[in-house]
Amino acid sequence: MSRPKSHKRDREKARAARAAAKVARRQERRTSTEPDEPTAPLEDQSVVLAELAELHRRFADEEIEFDDFDAAKRELMERLDIG
């Protein structure tokens, strides 16, 4: 026994409605989490880059372990204004 075509159309409409709702939720989250102005003043990017270069030098000279290097690198990369 086959279902009528209206069932397929109903499923497709429901799927499209869920997709549209998902897009609306994403857009709402995006607009509610983006502040109008930066919350923290931007750092001088040349200073952050210099710190990153120094960190790489220290790691290359084996002054710091990889775990310390990786954690510090992540922190510095977060401070960079990559936009």
MDTraj code that builds the backbone (N, CA, C; nanometers):
import mdtraj as md
import numpy as np

residues = "MET SER ARG PRO LYS SER HIS LYS ARG ASP ARG GLU LYS ALA ARG ALA ALA ARG ALA ALA ALA LYS VAL ALA ARG ARG GLN GLU ARG ARG THR SER THR GLU PRO ASP GLU PRO THR ALA PRO LEU GLU ASP GLN SER VAL VAL LEU ALA GLU LEU ALA GLU LEU HIS ARG ARG PHE ALA ASP GLU GLU ILE GLU PHE ASP ASP PHE ASP ALA ALA LYS ARG GLU LEU MET GLU ARG LEU ASP ILE GLY".split()
xyz = np.array([
    [0.0838, -0.1179, 0.0000],
    [0.0000, 0.0000, 0.0000],
    [0.0881, 0.1240, 0.0000],
    [0.0647, 0.2138, -0.0925],
    [0.1458, 0.3344, -0.0989],
    [0.0708, 0.4517, -0.0376],
    [0.1491, 0.5447, 0.0091],
    [0.0896, 0.6644, 0.0682],
    [0.0573, 0.7641, -0.0421],
    [-0.0389, 0.8461, -0.0170],
    [-0.0685, 0.9490, -0.1173],
    [0.0451, 1.0501, -0.1267],
    [0.0540, 1.1167, -0.2409],
    [0.1604, 1.2144, -0.2648],
    [0.1527, 1.3314, -0.1678],
    [0.0376, 1.3541, -0.1126],
    [0.0243, 1.4662, -0.0187],
    [0.1103, 1.4451, 0.1051],
    [0.1348, 1.3198, 0.1445],
    [0.2207, 1.2928, 0.2597],
    [0.3635, 1.3373, 0.2306],
    [0.4079, 1.3096, 0.1092],
    [0.5439, 1.3502, 0.0713],
    [0.5538, 1.5021, 0.0698],
    [0.4537, 1.5674, 0.0142],
    [0.4528, 1.7143, 0.0128],
    [0.4514, 1.7709, 0.1536],
    [0.3749, 1.7098, 0.2417],
    [0.3688, 1.7549, 0.3814],
    [0.5051, 1.7408, 0.4482],
    [0.5724, 1.6277, 0.4240],
    [0.7063, 1.6077, 0.4814],
    [0.8045, 1.7111, 0.4267],
    [0.7976, 1.7373, 0.2961],
    [0.8880, 1.8357, 0.2350],
    [0.8608, 1.9755, 0.2898],
    [0.7345, 2.0110, 0.3085],
    [0.6998, 2.1416, 0.3652],
    [0.7509, 2.1525, 0.5084],
    [0.7348, 2.0447, 0.5863],
    [0.7819, 2.0456, 0.7249],
    [0.9336, 2.0577, 0.7293],
    [1.0030, 1.9879, 0.6395],
    [1.1483, 1.9949, 0.6336],
    [1.1932, 2.1379, 0.5979],
    [1.1265, 2.1993, 0.5016],
    [1.1597, 2.3364, 0.4630],
    [1.1329, 2.4342, 0.5770],
    [1.0240, 2.4110, 0.6503],
    [0.9916, 2.4986, 0.7636],
    [1.0964, 2.4857, 0.8734],
    [1.1418, 2.3618, 0.9011],
    [1.2464, 2.3427, 1.0020],
    [1.3762, 2.4098, 0.9583],
    [1.4097, 2.3994, 0.8305],
    [1.5324, 2.4621, 0.7804],
    [1.5229, 2.6138, 0.7929],
    [1.4079, 2.6701, 0.7600],
    [1.3902, 2.8148, 0.7712],
    [1.3990, 2.8594, 0.9172],
    [1.3420, 2.7812, 1.0073],
    [1.3492, 2.8148, 1.1501],
    [1.4933, 2.8085, 1.1992],
    [1.5681, 2.7109, 1.1503],
    [1.7084, 2.6978, 1.1897],
    [1.7891, 2.8191, 1.1432],
    [1.7664, 2.8626, 1.0210],
    [1.8352, 2.9809, 0.9688],
    [1.7989, 3.1038, 1.0517],
    [1.6720, 3.1165, 1.0877],
    [1.6275, 3.2305, 1.1681],
    [1.6934, 3.2288, 1.3061],
    [1.7034, 3.1103, 1.3673],
    [1.7685, 3.0997, 1.4994],
    [1.9157, 3.1378, 1.4898],
    [1.9834, 3.0905, 1.3854],
    [2.1247, 3.1248, 1.3671],
    [2.1433, 3.2752, 1.3498],
    [2.0584, 3.3359, 1.2685],
    [2.0678, 3.4796, 1.2460],
    [2.0415, 3.5565, 1.3750],
    [1.9442, 3.5108, 1.4520],
    [1.9132, 3.5775, 1.5791],
    [2.0308, 3.5672, 1.6757],
    [2.0923, 3.4478, 1.6841],
    [2.2093, 3.4309, 1.7714],
    [2.3238, 3.5185, 1.7251],
    [2.3440, 3.5243, 1.5954],
    [2.4544, 3.6031, 1.5411],
    [2.4365, 3.7514, 1.5736],
    [2.3165, 3.8028, 1.5592],
    [2.2939, 3.9444, 1.5854],
    [2.2920, 3.9744, 1.7349],
    [2.2510, 3.8788, 1.8172],
    [2.2459, 3.9050, 1.9609],
    [2.3831, 3.8925, 2.0258],
    [2.4758, 3.8176, 1.9661],
    [2.6079, 3.8005, 2.0264],
    [2.7105, 3.8986, 1.9719],
    [2.6814, 3.9642, 1.8603],
    [2.7753, 4.0610, 1.8049],
    [2.7518, 4.1977, 1.8687],
    [2.8466, 4.2454, 1.9461],
    [2.8292, 4.3769, 2.0068],
    [2.8433, 4.4860, 1.9005],
    [2.7797, 4.6004, 1.9275],
    [2.7894, 4.7122, 1.8343],
    [2.9306, 4.7700, 1.8320],
    [2.9933, 4.7716, 1.9474],
    [3.1291, 4.8237, 1.9587],
    [3.2161, 4.7176, 2.0251],
    [3.3444, 4.7188, 1.9951],
    [3.4319, 4.6219, 2.0620],
    [3.4270, 4.6402, 2.2133],
    [3.4280, 4.5288, 2.2855],
    [3.4180, 4.5373, 2.4307],
    [3.5512, 4.5749, 2.4937],
    [3.6606, 4.5395, 2.4280],
    [3.7928, 4.5722, 2.4796],
    [3.8681, 4.6523, 2.3739],
    [3.9507, 4.7462, 2.4180],
    [4.0262, 4.8217, 2.3186],
    [4.1217, 4.7288, 2.2448],
    [4.1374, 4.7545, 2.1162],
    [4.2271, 4.6717, 2.0363],
    [4.3714, 4.7003, 2.0731],
    [4.4488, 4.5936, 2.0824],
    [4.5904, 4.6076, 2.1132],
    [4.6659, 4.6450, 1.9871],
    [4.7828, 4.6992, 2.0076],
    [4.8707, 4.7259, 1.8953],
    [4.9141, 4.5911, 1.8393],
    [4.8753, 4.5633, 1.7163],
    [4.8996, 4.4328, 1.6567],
    [5.0484, 4.4039, 1.6377],
    [5.1283, 4.5085, 1.6199],
    [5.2719, 4.4859, 1.6048],
    [5.3323, 4.4315, 1.7346],
    [5.2779, 4.4727, 1.8485],
    [5.3256, 4.4221, 1.9772],
    [5.2915, 4.2731, 1.9904],
    [5.1689, 4.2373, 1.9530],
    [5.1270, 4.0977, 1.9612],
    [5.2121, 4.0123, 1.8671],
    [5.2373, 4.0615, 1.7465],
    [5.3203, 3.9878, 1.6514],
    [5.4633, 3.9729, 1.7024],
    [5.5146, 4.0756, 1.7670],
    [5.6501, 4.0673, 1.8228],
    [5.6546, 3.9624, 1.9350],
    [5.5514, 3.9588, 2.0177],
    [5.5445, 3.8581, 2.1236],
    [5.5362, 3.7180, 2.0643],
    [5.4613, 3.7038, 1.9559],
    [5.4498, 3.5754, 1.8896],
    [5.5840, 3.5314, 1.8304],
    [5.6565, 3.6251, 1.7699],
    [5.7883, 3.5936, 1.7152],
    [5.8848, 3.5524, 1.8255],
    [5.8801, 3.6223, 1.9384],
    [5.9660, 3.5889, 2.0517],
    [5.9308, 3.4502, 2.1060],
    [5.8034, 3.4189, 2.1112],
    [5.7601, 3.2879, 2.1571],
    [5.8150, 3.1784, 2.0658],
    [5.8061, 3.1995, 1.9361],
    [5.8594, 3.1016, 1.8408],
    [6.0105, 3.0863, 1.8564],
    [6.0798, 3.1974, 1.8790],
    [6.2245, 3.1909, 1.8975],
    [6.2587, 3.1085, 2.0210],
    [6.1862, 3.1338, 2.1316],
    [6.2127, 3.0606, 2.2554],
    [6.1866, 2.9108, 2.2382],
    [6.0823, 2.8766, 2.1627],
    [6.0528, 2.7358, 2.1392],
    [6.1608, 2.6727, 2.0510],
    [6.2033, 2.7451, 1.9485],
    [6.3080, 2.6934, 1.8599],
    [6.4401, 2.6742, 1.9344],
    [6.4674, 2.7612, 2.0302],
    [6.5895, 2.7499, 2.1111],
    [6.5727, 2.6522, 2.2274],
    [6.4587, 2.5850, 2.2315],
    [6.4254, 2.4857, 2.3335],
    [6.4271, 2.5425, 2.4752],
    [6.3854, 2.6683, 2.4886],
    [6.3750, 2.7311, 2.6206],
    [6.2426, 2.6955, 2.6877],
    [6.1411, 2.6602, 2.6074],
    [6.0105, 2.6240, 2.6624],
    [5.9640, 2.4927, 2.6007],
    [5.8785, 2.4231, 2.6744],
    [5.8223, 2.2960, 2.6285],
    [5.7085, 2.3226, 2.5290],
    [5.6739, 2.2198, 2.4538],
    [5.5687, 2.2342, 2.3530],
    [5.4350, 2.2729, 2.4140],
    [5.3975, 2.2117, 2.5265],
    [5.2681, 2.2422, 2.5882],
    [5.2583, 2.3897, 2.6270],
    [5.3659, 2.4448, 2.6844],
    [5.3681, 2.5865, 2.7205],
    [5.3635, 2.6734, 2.5950],
    [5.4391, 2.6328, 2.4946],
    [5.4411, 2.7052, 2.3672],
    [5.3021, 2.7082, 2.3048],
    [5.2371, 2.5924, 2.3004],
    [5.1057, 2.5815, 2.2376],
    [5.0020, 2.6670, 2.3098],
    [5.0023, 2.6631, 2.4421],
    [4.9060, 2.7425, 2.5193],
    [4.9300, 2.8922, 2.4987],
    [5.0546, 2.9335, 2.5023],
    [5.0866, 3.0753, 2.4837],
    [5.0534, 3.1193, 2.3418],
    [5.0793, 3.0331, 2.2454],
    [5.0495, 3.0663, 2.1057],
    [4.8996, 3.0848, 2.0864],
    [4.8183, 2.9947, 2.1443],
    [4.6730, 3.0089, 2.1328],
    [4.6260, 3.1417, 2.1923],
    [4.6823, 3.1767, 2.3074],
    [4.6430, 3.3025, 2.3732],
    [4.6797, 3.4226, 2.2857],
    [4.7981, 3.4195, 2.2282],
    [4.8408, 3.5306, 2.1419],
    [4.7576, 3.5369, 2.0140],
    [4.7236, 3.4237, 1.9580],
    [4.6442, 3.4210, 1.8355],
    [4.5034, 3.4780, 1.8609],
    [4.4496, 3.4565, 1.9800],
    [4.3210, 3.5131, 2.0148],
    [4.3269, 3.6651, 2.0242],
    [4.4427, 3.7172, 2.0595],
    [4.4602, 3.8631, 2.0728],
    [4.4804, 3.9305, 1.9383],
    [4.5145, 3.8528, 1.8361],
    [4.5328, 3.9121, 1.7043],
    [4.3998, 3.9515, 1.6441],
    [4.3971, 4.0623, 1.5762],
    [4.2763, 4.1112, 1.5105],
    [4.2800, 4.0621, 1.3662],
    [4.2304, 3.9400, 1.3478],
    [4.2278, 3.8821, 1.2142],
    [4.0858, 3.8988, 1.1631],
    [4.0682, 3.9903, 1.0747],
    [3.9313, 4.0165, 1.0317],
    [3.9206, 4.0480, 0.8939],
])
top = md.Topology()
chain = top.add_chain()
for i, resn in enumerate(residues, 1):
    res = top.add_residue(resn, chain, resSeq=i)
    for name in ("N", "CA", "C"):
        top.add_atom(name, md.element.get_by_symbol(name[0]), res)
traj = md.Trajectory(xyz[None], top)
